[in-house]
Amino acid sequence: MRCRIMTVSLMIFAVLGAAPGLHSESLTVGARDDSLPEGALFRFGTVRLRHGDSIRNSALSRDGKLLATVSSRSVAVWDLTARKMLYSFPCDHGPQFSCPGIAFSPDSRQLGYVRGIDFACVWDLQTGKPVLELRSPGRATSLCRFTPDGKHFFVTADSGLQMWDLESKQMTHSIDDGFISLLSPDATRFVRVNEGKAVVYGETETGRTIAELKVSAAHNGIENGVAFTPDGKSLATVASLKSEVQLWDLATGAIRSSFSLSVAIGKAAQRKQNSAYRLGFSNDGSMLLLGTGLGVIYRWDLVTKKVLPPLEGHSDEVTGFHTALDGKTLISTGTDGLIRLWSLRTASQISQPNGYVSPIHAAYSPDGQYVGIADSKGRVDLWNAATGKLAGVLRQGGSPVLNLIFGPDGKSLAVADAVGRVSILQIPGGQQQATLLWNDRKGQSFAHTLLFSPDGRSLSVSDYPSQMRLHEMPFREARWRVGCPCAAAFSPDGTFEVAASGGPFLSFIDVATGRTRFKTRLTTNTPDSFFNAVDALAYSHDGKHLAVAIYGGIILLCEGHTGTEFKRLSCADLPRSSSVDSIRAGHGIHRALSFSPDGKWLATGGRDGSVRIWEIATGEEALRLRGHEAQVDTITFGPDGRSVLSSGNDANAYLWSLRPKGMPNSKPPMDTQWSDLAAHSAAKAYRTAWAMSEDENAVRFLGQTITAVKPVERAHFEKLIADLNADQFPVREAASKTLLELRDLALPAIEKARKSKLSTETEQRLAAIIKADLTPSEIRLTRAIQVLELADTKASRQILGTWSEGTPGARLTEDARTALARLSIRHNVLGTLR
């Protein structure tokens, strides 16, 4: 076996000032409890003893007071006594299937971290500053450890093992002989599971092989499946071929004890573990523990050789467990994002974590009264959206809920669970009204889409990637079945359902017959064979616009009846995974879309955990809300357009206020606000619109400054169109400018003119006028309508009424009419008249 000691000149890692993707200076310090993030009205859930995102690894400090956990987005340090988060370091744990390494220094003052692709770091927990930052592009790393004196830091890479001096920030030596899986408690010995799954035991200082154990270990590239006893004299391995855990005496190379996995776990359950084993021992070495992929921790008494009662609580893979100093308590972590505390004597949880278990799903009732929340434990709750208080528990538990949605009247809630069942529950009582059983689901992702038709008479359900069905209510045999979509949405008039049923294509399906009216290809370089090209779809309430989230963090804004793109929104700052190819890198960046009731804003939620509000007119981001610690999967505008509901993989849902925070008490001059209302910056205009809506003088100013649109003689438009072909260039330019300013009123004359024979330049100028983006003046009018609708006072409604009496077809006239109609419905339904 080849091994060699490497000198400093052969260093693989480079000391950096800062590593891309992880910024130590942005450390968040301070106890995190259930206080709300900025902009949140309510949290439905809790952040206590839950990292938020899936926990991939964890470590306990030597004094037993601190716990470190690692997710895909951050490293967190917890005070176990207060059960609160103390620190949070933004990070990326690397490739999807990697396991990041985490370790405390012996004095608990430093925290070491290494991620699976290219980064390692040591933080000083007193200052939050990095002591050491290392990078090695393309080097797979998953294990780190401090030496017992705390002066050196070990990092494993695909090439071997490296030791760094923390004072000099220099690598003292390295073993270059393949990936090392595990270090002994005193860091003097290493364990390597080679490609043939033989277990190699060696000396850290020299790299010398001490012994090779004749066992085929259940090992998947990280330190699960092997573990040292606390004294470092024995090694436990999961022997996959013999279906048992073996305890080896490292001095003799003999098996001291063996424990049957089939007896402890059961043969059926064992087959489902997928080799996701995490081995460990109690502090005194008297107990062997085995965490599994199904969320159960199995135990054996090493003195009596008996199987002890398992610890059952995690809903997914166990990624870490640690015995407290008292020897009576076990702290465990899992991919469900939860930190659980156990009594080893009673095999019960010391305290059940509050809140929901990820993944959760949230729904906002159309009348704005209720929020429905359901989780993977089958719990379904109804919350009062006005008070944030629990209105009722509709289901205590059961099969994991995969989707839920309110009926259009808000009086029913459809709940789809993992056994292929959709239950219709009455709101608010929760009585079951109807049930649909999807008996031929065959293990597919049931209820990938769950949609009520706008009239509430039908329910669309899919079992991705098999098929989508439309069922009439109450449930009957499916009216029709089509190929299953990655995403789907009903048109607001209920005549068709648009589905992304494979590749970068949209199918427009006739609701009455199930036949595809037509199919359109999205403007993207995605190959036709790329099945998951579309992540989400959403219609504006008037049906004019269709938002389509595709790979790469791009949102296409399309014409609602044709699917023709007219604008796109791009999030250049959203994170991309470095572990997938360029086409798939942006997949899932936007997981949820929702239009505001007036169709002028679009809310998005996705991989980075933020909620973003976009302005359709400019295609710019107007507001960003941060609070989720994992991917946002659902998002819904409130019926008043002043709030948004979101839920994420952090097992929390938030109801957000869209009113910007930190607005100044002093009002800018009115001419400044008037100018800002036409600004290209959506964020600036957004704040201005909210500020003006809360200022009676600003509302009065808009009513005095903007007048209802007066009719223009058709002959005037005909003259302008004729001038587009004038000999003088200034005349042609002036005519184009005037037609653009009067575009809404000029459209009938323009359409009539285009049916006759025109000069090439006239045709080109007319086409450009039709396709042109909104002018600053048009954008200002659009925002002025928003100001008055947000104000929703007697004065603002009177102004809208005046504007609505202008020339039919004009943007101001039609927008004012629809705004008044929305306010009327809102007052009748919600009783919000002021």
Rosetta blueprint (number, residue, H / E / L):
1 M L
2 R L
3 C L
4 R L
5 I E
6 M E
7 T L
8 V H
9 S H
10 L H
11 M L
12 I L
13 F L
14 A E
15 V E
16 L L
17 G L
18 A L
19 A E
20 P L
21 G L
22 L E
23 H L
24 S H
25 E H
26 S H
27 L L
28 T E
29 V E
30 G E
31 A E
32 R E
33 D L
34 D L
35 S L
36 L L
37 P L
38 E L
39 G L
40 A E
41 L E
42 F E
43 R E
44 F E
45 G L
46 T L
47 V L
48 R L
49 L L
50 R E
51 H L
52 G L
53 D L
54 S L
55 I L
56 R L
57 N E
58 S E
59 A E
60 L E
61 S L
62 R L
63 D L
64 G L
65 K L
66 L E
67 L E
68 A E
69 T E
70 V E
71 S L
72 S L
73 R L
74 S E
75 V E
76 A E
77 V E
78 W E
79 D E
80 L L
81 T L
82 A L
83 R L
84 K E
85 M E
86 L E
87 Y E
88 S E
89 F E
90 P E
91 C L
92 D L
93 H L
94 G L
95 P L
96 Q L
97 F L
98 S L
99 C L
100 P L
101 G E
102 I E
103 A E
104 F E
105 S L
106 P L
107 D L
108 S L
109 R L
110 Q E
111 L E
112 G E
113 Y E
114 V E
115 R L
116 G L
117 I L
118 D L
119 F E
120 A E
121 C E
122 V E
123 W E
124 D E
125 L L
126 Q L
127 T L
128 G L
129 K L
130 P E
131 V E
132 L E
133 E E
134 L E
135 R E
136 S L
137 P L
138 G L
139 R L
140 A L
141 T L
142 S L
143 L L
144 C E
145 R E
146 F E
147 T L
148 P L
149 D L
150 G L
151 K L
152 H E
153 F E
154 F E
155 V E
156 T E
157 A E
158 D L
159 S L
160 G E
161 L E
162 Q E
163 M E
164 W E
165 D E
166 L L
167 E L
168 S L
169 K L
170 Q E
171 M E
172 T E
173 H E
174 S E
175 I E
176 D L
177 D L
178 G L
179 F L
180 I L
181 S L
182 L E
183 L E
184 S L
185 P L
186 D L
187 A L
188 T L
189 R E
190 F E
191 V E
192 R E
193 V E
194 N L
195 E L
196 G L
197 K L
198 A L
199 V E
200 V E
201 Y E
202 G E
203 E E
204 T L
205 E L
206 T L
207 G L
208 R L
209 T E
210 I E
211 A E
212 E E
213 L E
214 K L
215 V L
216 S L
217 A E
218 A L
219 H L
220 N L
221 G L
222 I L
223 E L
224 N L
225 G L
226 V E
227 A E
228 F E
229 T L
230 P L
231 D L
232 G L
233 K L
234 S E
235 L E
236 A E
237 T E
238 V E
239 A E
240 S L
241 L L
242 K L
243 S L
244 E E
245 V E
246 Q E
247 L E
248 W E
249 D E
250 L L
251 A L
252 T L
253 G L
254 A E
255 I E
256 R E
257 S E
258 S E
259 F E
260 S E
261 L H
262 S H
263 V H
264 A H
265 I H
266 G L
267 K H
268 A H
269 A H
270 Q H
271 R L
272 K L
273 Q L
274 N L
275 S L
276 A L
277 Y L
278 R E
279 L E
280 G E
281 F E
282 S L
283 N L
284 D L
285 G L
286 S L
287 M E
288 L E
289 L E
290 L E
291 G E
292 T L
293 G L
294 L L
295 G L
296 V E
297 I E
298 Y E
299 R E
300 W E
301 D E
302 L L
303 V L
304 T L
305 K L
306 K L
307 V E
308 L E
309 P E
310 P E
311 L E
312 E E
313 G L
314 H L
315 S L
316 D L
317 E L
318 V E
319 T E
320 G E
321 F E
322 H E
323 T E
324 A L
325 L L
326 D L
327 G L
328 K L
329 T E
330 L E
331 I E
332 S E
333 T E
334 G E
335 T L
336 D L
337 G L
338 L E
339 I E
340 R E
341 L E
342 W E
343 S E
344 L L
345 R L
346 T L
347 A L
348 S E
349 Q E
350 I L
351 S L
352 Q L
353 P L
354 N L
355 G L
356 Y L
357 V L
358 S L
359 P L
360 I L
361 H E
362 A E
363 A E
364 Y E
365 S L
366 P L
367 D L
368 G L
369 Q L
370 Y E
371 V E
372 G E
373 I E
374 A E
375 D L
376 S L
377 K L
378 G L
379 R L
380 V E
381 D E
382 L E
383 W E
384 N E
385 A L
386 A L
387 T L
388 G L
389 K L
390 L E
391 A E
392 G E
393 V E
394 L E
395 R E
396 Q L
397 G L
398 G L
399 S L
400 P L
401 V E
402 L E
403 N E
404 L E
405 I E
406 F E
407 G L
408 P L
409 D L
410 G L
411 K L
412 S E
413 L E
414 A E
415 V E
416 A E
417 D E
418 A L
419 V L
420 G L
421 R E
422 V E
423 S E
424 I E
425 L E
426 Q E
427 I L
428 P L
429 G L
430 G L
431 Q L
432 Q E
433 Q E
434 A E
435 T E
436 L E
437 L E
438 W L
439 N L
440 D L
441 R L
442 K L
443 G L
444 Q L
445 S E
446 F E
447 A E
448 H E
449 T E
450 L E
451 L E
452 F E
453 S L
454 P L
455 D L
456 G L
457 R L
458 S E
459 L E
460 S E
461 V E
462 S E
463 D E
464 Y E
465 P L
466 S L
467 Q E
468 M E
469 R E
470 L E
471 H E
472 E E
473 M L
474 P L
475 F L
476 R L
477 E L
478 A L
479 R L
480 W E
481 R E
482 V E
483 G E
484 C L
485 P L
486 C L
487 A E
488 A E
489 A E
490 F E
491 S L
492 P L
493 D L
494 G L
495 T L
496 F E
497 E E
498 V E
499 A E
500 A E
501 S L
502 G L
503 G L
504 P L
505 F E
506 L E
507 S E
508 F E
509 I E
510 D E
511 V L
512 A L
513 T L
514 G L
515 R L
516 T E
517 R E
518 F E
519 K E
520 T E
521 R E
522 L L
523 T L
524 T L
525 N L
526 T L
527 P L
528 D L
529 S L
530 F L
531 F L
532 N L
533 A L
534 V E
535 D E
536 A E
537 L E
538 A E
539 Y E
540 S L
541 H L
542 D L
543 G L
544 K L
545 H E
546 L E
547 A E
548 V E
549 A E
550 I E
551 Y H
552 G H
553 G H
554 I E
555 I E
556 L E
557 L E
558 C E
559 E E
560 G L
561 H L
562 T L
563 G L
564 T L
565 E E
566 F E
567 K E
568 R E
569 L E
570 S E
571 C L
572 A L
573 D L
574 L L
575 P L
576 R L
577 S L
578 S L
579 S L
580 V L
581 D L
582 S L
583 I L
584 R H
585 A H
586 G H
587 H L
588 G L
589 I L
590 H E
591 R E
592 A E
593 L E
594 S E
595 F E
596 S L
597 P L
598 D L
599 G L
600 K L
601 W E
602 L E
603 A E
604 T E
605 G E
606 G E
607 R L
608 D L
609 G L
610 S E
611 V E
612 R E
613 I E
614 W E
615 E E
616 I L
617 A L
618 T L
619 G L
620 E E
621 E E
622 A E
623 L E
624 R E
625 L E
626 R E
627 G L
628 H L
629 E L
630 A L
631 Q L
632 V E
633 D E
634 T E
635 I E
636 T E
637 F E
638 G L
639 P L
640 D L
641 G L
642 R L
643 S E
644 V E
645 L E
646 S E
647 S E
648 G E
649 N L
650 D L
651 A L
652 N L
653 A E
654 Y E
655 L E
656 W E
657 S E
658 L L
659 R L
660 P L
661 K L
662 G L
663 M L
664 P L
665 N L
666 S L
667 K L
668 P L
669 P L
670 M H
671 D H
672 T H
673 Q H
674 W H
675 S H
676 D H
677 L L
678 A L
679 A L
680 H L
681 S L
682 A H
683 A H
684 K H
685 A H
686 Y H
687 R H
688 T H
689 A H
690 W H
691 A H
692 M H
693 S H
694 E L
695 D L
696 E H
697 N H
698 A H
699 V H
700 R H
701 F H
702 L H
703 G H
704 Q H
705 T H
706 I L
707 T L
708 A L
709 V L
710 K L
711 P L
712 V L
713 E L
714 R H
715 A H
716 H H
717 F H
718 E H
719 K H
720 L H
721 I H
722 A H
723 D H
724 L L
725 N L
726 A L
727 D L
728 Q L
729 F H
730 P H
731 V H
732 R H
733 E H
734 A H
735 A H
736 S H
737 K H
738 T H
739 L H
740 L H
741 E H
742 L L
743 R H
744 D H
745 L H
746 A H
747 L H
748 P H
749 A H
750 I H
751 E H
752 K H
753 A H
754 R H
755 K L
756 S L
757 K L
758 L L
759 S L
760 T H
761 E H
762 T H
763 E H
764 Q H
765 R H
766 L H
767 A H
768 A H
769 I H
770 I H
771 K H
772 A L
773 D L
774 L L
775 T L
776 P H
777 S H
778 E H
779 I H
780 R H
781 L H
782 T H
783 R H
784 A H
785 I H
786 Q H
787 V H
788 L H
789 E H
790 L H
791 A H
792 D L
793 T L
794 K H
795 A H
796 S H
797 R H
798 Q H
799 I H
800 L H
801 G H
802 T H
803 W H
804 S H
805 E L
806 G L
807 T L
808 P L
809 G L
810 A L
811 R H
812 L H
813 T H
814 E H
815 D H
816 A H
817 R H
818 T H
819 A H
820 L H
821 A H
822 R H
823 L H
824 S H
825 I H
826 R H
827 H H
828 N H
829 V H
830 L H
831 G L
832 T L
833 L L
834 R L
